[in-house]
């Protein structure tokens, strides 16, 4: 089954004590979901949650802390800063496209654009800015895009994630679609995001600890040893979908952006800890 019906989602939510109905509004969801993880991991603070898997393995945490003395993402941050400030063909830079010159705003994305009636990610906004400046778009999952996102995220480091869901029919529909995708079973193993990062959070799979859903987005983009470089959150989504044998959603599609919207909203209030480093 590729989709869970609303009735099945309601049963899951009620059984878990998360929400009284699958149609709870976003703020009700947020309170219930974060309370679930608070009960599951009562000793973890919001800062701890931003560190994900390193809360559950002392040896890996020690290795990570050693690596963080000379973070491998620093090169990407420096490169991203240079690219961010490099003039386009029209003489402008990325700063011309964002409030506050693009500094310290990464923690507020994705956003719902009420005029266009859709979720807009920071990566998409960067490419729209490039187009306005007469430049070709960047690919979305790694490379220069990940470097620029790493720089912008670094300027928001320590700020609490703050994603808004306007009281707007289209915005609520996008949020609910992202929520549906998050709880939808996919692939031959019938796994959903929920199974690993909610139900089994803190446990192991293939020798790796599963991080809780709340806090995950706070350290993206991340440098992963497996990748040998930086990657965006949507790159990670695609990797997860491949791992469970499912066909990955295409990056920056409506479905993928709605998933990022819902998933990021779950971490509202968690301090931004990006860019991150993961094994």
Secondary structure as UniProt FT lines:
FT   HELIX           6..16
FT   TURN            22..23
FT   HELIX           26..40
FT   TURN            41..43
FT   HELIX           46..49
FT   TURN            50..51
FT   HELIX           52..55
FT   HELIX           58..67
FT   HELIX           68..70
FT   TURN            72..73
FT   HELIX           74..85
FT   TURN            89..90
FT   HELIX           94..97
FT   HELIX           99..102
FT   TURN            103..104
FT   HELIX           106..108
FT   STRAND          111..113
FT   TURN            114..117
FT   STRAND          118..120
FT   HELIX           122..132
FT   TURN            133..134
FT   HELIX           143..154
FT   TURN            155..158
FT   HELIX           169..183
FT   TURN            187..190
FT   HELIX           193..194
FT   HELIX           195..199
FT   TURN            201..202
FT   STRAND          204..205
FT   TURN            206..207
FT   STRAND          208..209
FT   TURN            214..215
FT   HELIX           216..219
FT   STRAND          222..224
FT   TURN            225..228
FT   STRAND          229..231
FT   HELIX           233..243
FT   TURN            244..245
FT   TURN            251..252
FT   HELIX           254..265
FT   TURN            266..269
FT   STRAND          276..278
//
